[in-house]
């Protein structure tokens, strides 16, 4: 029989829809940054996402670390030169977490939360001194400027391809022509080939300053801001007052040259690792929080996790959220045959399930959780060499009663060359000593996520 407190907790759990999890579509930056820990602002291509690493190992390590240690009290912001369409293309290719804020088109468009609601106030602010038609009219007169595809253009951005040898002179010429027409614009040159013309109030740095002012007005200013970039269009991020920054090791020369010539203070760090690996390295360098991903901690010989010193021990903290992340990491490694098929190893899964735990599968059938895991044991190595990955997104934890916790999340999975599948998941946990994260699973429910 359940205790009175536990039964009350289960009733409260039902009230928050045990049939699925995830964040409210109305969630915005103020909700995400409400606990004031860290705002992490990252470029995407070759910063968060290593386009040369098809396994996405470093990005998956970051995803796992963020979900386990930061998502509950920090805000993830993507600041990219991509348009909305290009961003959605990248989401289909790479295991991207859902950001609290999405800054698109080199700081000319801001969207909030899972609903990707546009910040209309930012768009109105950029109208000052801007006329897209005049920019296009003057640009067509300059043969060295080659318009990028329509999908890469924006209402406050005109984008070109321009050879590096021509860049200084052409930018000066176009700048003069636009000033003569009464416009106030900014030029962003990056990657040795991409030229963006945007309003003078726009840019990655200006959009970040706008966001920080916004959260400050709401009383939710983060304790720390970490900005991350690899190219010239990221330069402005490092100039925002009060931020810490990491230039990843694979950065373009225009950014590293800016670093050398401006000699910024100790708040800008040159990482030794590429892309998301460099971001994790910066978390450690600036002492911003945990920096060892659960994906890197799990040792296949043991059911427990190694700490940064290589020691094995149970976590002193009760964290149902972290249990969700680590459980799924271990299950992925089990399916890929990366942990041994023995009783000691499999106990990492079965040893954290309450005796009478139940589950509802994504096809709607009620099952014994422990019996389902015993049946799944035969699937060891089933996904070996298939490029299979799992990651946890939009994870949230709340206390329902003393020693009773509710966690909701999205479980994402993908096979190499195939589209991502997603599930909305909910679980209830009970506190229990001498388990990896101080809890055991009592109930688990997942349903397929509707297509985006």
N, C-alpha and C positions, 0 to 999 in steps of 0.2 A: 504493500500500500504506500502511496505517496504521502509525504508529510503535508500538513496544511499549507506551509510556505511554498512547497514545491507545486502543489496543485494550483495555488493562486498564480504562481509564475507561469505554469502551463496555460492557464486561461489568458493571461496577459500576452503570452506568445501567440495564441490564436488571434488575438486582436490586431497583431501586426502582420497577419497573413503568413501563416506557416506554409502556405503553398508556394511561396517564392520569396526572394530576397532582393537586395540591391538598393540603390539610393532613390529618393524621391526625385521625380523629373524636375521639380521646382528648385532643387538644391542649387545654390550659387556660391560664389567665392566667399561670401561672408560665413556661410555654413562650414565650408571646407577649412577655412583658416580660423575658425572660432576658438580653437584652443591655443593659438598664438605660438606654435613651436617653430616651424620652418616653412618658408615658401621656396620651393625649388623651381627655378625657371630655366627651361632647357630648349635649345634648338633641337630639331629632329634629325635631318639628314646628316650622317657622319658625326653626330654628337650623341643623341640618345639612340639612334638607329645606325648600326654599322652595316652599310649596304654591301660591304665586301665579306661579311660573316654570315653565311647562309644558315648556320645553326642558331644564330641569334643568342649565343651563349651568354655574352656579357649583359645583353638587354634582359634576358630572362632572370639572370642573377639580380639585376636591379629591381625588376618587377616583384620578385619574391621578397627582397629586403624591404621594399617600400610597403608592400601589403602587410608584412609581419610587424614592422617597427615604426612606420611613419604615417600610414594612411589615416589612422584614427585621430591625429591631431596636427596634421600638416597639409599644405596645399601644393598640388602638382600643377605646374603651368607649362604649356608648350608654347614657344614663341618661334614661329617658322616663316620662311618666305613663301611657303606653299599656299595656294588658294584652297578654298573649301573642297573643291573637287579633287585636287591633288592630295589633300590630307586624307580624304576617304579612300583614295587609291592606296596610300601607304598603310592605312589601317588594315586593308585586305592582305597586305604583303608581310607585315611585321607584327609581332605581339605587343602592341601598344596598350598601355593602361589608359583608362578614361581620365582625362585631366579635369581639374576643377575649373580651369580657365584655358581657353584656346585663343591664342593671338595669331592671326593669319596675315598673309600678304605683307610681310615686313612691317608689322605694327600698324596696319591700316584698318584692321577689323578685329574686334574682340567679341568672343562668345563665351557664355557661362554654362557650366554644369552639363549633365547628361543630355539635357534638352537642347544644348547648343544655341541658347537664346542670344540674339545679337544685342550688343550694347549700343543702343541708338544714340545716346548722348555723345559717345566717342565719334561716331560718324558725323554728327553735326559739327563737332569741334574742328574736324579736319576740312570742312568746306571753306574755311577762312583762307583766302589767297590762292584758291585752287580752281582750275577749270580744265577738266580732262580733255575736252575738245581742242583747246588751244595747244596743249602739250602734243597731241597727236598731229595737229596741223603743222607745227614747226618741225616735228621729228621726221615727217615724211620728206622733208626737203634735204635731209642729211643721209646720203647713201650708205655711210658706214654703219648706220643704225638699222638693225634687222628686228622687226617686231617678233616677240615670242608668240606662241600659240594663244588663241583666245581664252583657253582654259586657265592660262597663267596671268591674265589681265584682271584688273579690279576697278571698282568705281573710284578708288583713290590711289590707284597704282597703274603706271604704264611701264611695261617691261620690255627690254631689248636684249639681244645678243650683240656684244661689242668686243672686238679683238683688243687684247691688252695693250698692244702697241699704239692703238688709236685712242685709248680711253681718256688720257688727260686732256688732249686737245679737243675731242668731241664734247666732253662734259663742259669744258669752258665755253665752247661755242653755243651749245644748247642753253646753258645757264644764262648767257647774255641775251639770247633771243627771247627767253621766257621772262626775264626781268623787263625787257623792253615792252612786253605785252601786259605787264602789271601783275605777273604771277610771283608767288613766293613758294619755292619748291626746295626739295632736298634730293641729292643724288646718293644712291647706295650702290657701290660696285663690289661684287664678291665673286669668288671662284675663278677669277681671272677672265670672266666672260659675261657675267650677268650684270646688267645695269637696270636699276629700278628708279623711276622718277616718282616721288611721292610728295604729299603736302609737307610744308616745312614743320608743322606740328606733329607729324607722324614719325614712325620709326620704332624699333624694338625698345630703345631706351625710353622714349617718350611714353609709349604705351605702358611700360612697367611703372614709370613714375605715376601715371594716372591710376593704375590699379592700387599702388601703395597708398596714394592719397585717399582712394575710395575706402579701403579697409580701415585706414586710420580714422576716418570720419565715423565709421561704424564701431569703433572701439575694438577692432580685431587685428590690429597690426601685428605681424609675425615678429618673433624674437630675432630671427635670422632670415636673411634672403641669400640664396646661393644661385648664381647665374652660370650657365654652362654654354660654351659655344666653340665653333671651329672655323668660322669664316668672317669675311669683312662685314657682312650684314649683322653680325653679332657684336661688333665693336661697341656700339652704344650701350649695350647691356652692362658692360664693365665700368661705365662712367656714371651710372646712377649712384647717387649718394648713399653710403651706408651698406652697400651690398658686398658680399664676398663672391669671388668668381673663380672658375676653373676653365682654362684653355686646354682642351684635350690634346694628347700627344700627336694626333694625326691632323692637326689644324693646318689650314692654308697659310701660305707665306704672308698674305696681306694682314692677317691677324697677329701672327708672331712678330712681324716687323713693327706693327703698331705697338705691341707690348715692349719691344726693345727700345723704340724711339721715345715712348711716353714714360717708360720706367714707372709704372703704377706701383702703389704701395704694396705691402705684404698681403693685402686682401685679394690679390690675384695670384693664382697658383697654376703653374705649368705641370700638367700631370705626366706621368711616365706611361700610362696606359691609354689605349684607344677608347673613344666613344663612351658608352655607359660604364665601362671599367674605370675610366678616368673620373667619372662623376662619383662613383663609390669611393675612389681614392681620395677625392676632395672632401667627402664627408668625414673621413678619418683625419685628413690634414688639418681641417678647421675644427675638429672635435665637435661636430654637430650632432652626433648620435651614433648608434650602432652602425657598423660598416662591414659586418661579415654576414653574407647572405645565407639563409638556410640551405640553399642549393649547394653551397660550397662547404657547409658544415657536416652534412650527413655523410657518415663513413659506412660503407656497405658491410663491414664486419660486425657492426654493433647496432643495437636498436636505438641508441641515444645519439646525441649530437656532440661534436667537439666544440670546445670554446676556442678563442683565438690563440691560446697557449697549447692546444692539442690535448687538453684534458677532457675526460668524459664525466659528465655529471648531470643530474636533473636540474631543470630551471628552478631558481628560488621564487620566481614570480608565477602567479596564476594568470594565464593568458589564453583564453579560448580562441581569440583571434589568431594568435601565433600557432596554436594547435591546428587550426584549419589549414594554414599555409604549409606547415611542416608535414602534415598527414598527406596532403595532395602531392607534395614534392616526393615523398617516399613512395607513394602509390605509382607515380609516373616512373620512378626509377625501377620499381618492381616490374611494371609492364614492359620496360625496355631491357630487363635483365641486368641492370647495373648494380643490383644488390643481390647477395646470394640467396638461393632458394632453400632456406633452412628455418627451423622453428624459432631460433633466437632472432633472426632477422624479421620474420613475419610478425613477431610479437609487437613490433613497433606499430602495427595496425590493430591487431586483435587485443593487445594489452591496454588500449585506451578506450574500449567499448564497454559500457555498463552491461551487466548481465542480462537485463531485460530490455535493452535498447531496441528501438524500432526504426524503420526507415520506410519511406515511400519513394519508389523508383520513379525515374522520369517518364515511364509509361503508365504510372498511376497505381501500381500494385503495392500493397502493404507487405512488408517482409521483416523477418528478424535480421537486425543489422549484423550480428555476429555470424549467423549462418550464411548470410550473403558474402561476407568476407572469406569465410572458409571455402565457399564455392568458387570465389574469384582467385583463389590461390593457384589454381591450375593455369591461370593466364600469365604466369611468370614468363617474361621474354616474348610475349605475343607481339609487342610493338617494336621489337629490336630491329634496327636499321631501316625504320620506316619514317624517320624524321618526326616522330611524335613528340609533342610538348603539351604541357598543362600550365596554366597560370591562373592566379586568383586576382579578381578585380573588384572594385567597389565594395570592399569589405567593411562591415560595421558591427560593433559589439556593444551590448548593453547588459546591465545587471537587472535581472527580473526579481530576484529575491536573494537573501543571503546564501551565497554558494551556488547560485543558479544563474546561468548566462545564456543570452540569445545572440547568435551571430548570423548575419545575412551576408551573402556575397554572390558574385557572378563567377562561375567556373568556365574558363575558356579552354578549348582543346583544338589542336590542329595537327594534321598530317602534312608532310612535305608535299607541296604542289596542290593542296586542296584548300577550300575555304574554311575559315574558323567556324566551329560550332560553339554554342554557348548555352549555359544552364543557369537558372536562378535557383539559389540554394539557401536553405535555412537549417540551422541546427540549434538544439538546446544541450547545454553542458552542465555537469555537476562538478563541483570542486572535489578533488581527491588528491591526497598526498602521494608522493613517490611515483608520479607519472611525469612524462617529459615536460609538460606545461601546467601541471597542477590541476588538470581536469580530465573527465571522461565524457564520451559522447552518450547522450540519452536518446535523442531523436534527431533524425536527418531526413530532409525532404528536398527533392530537386525536381524542377520542371523545365522543359525546353524553353529557351529564350526566343521570343518572337524575332523574326528577321528585321534588321535595321532598315 
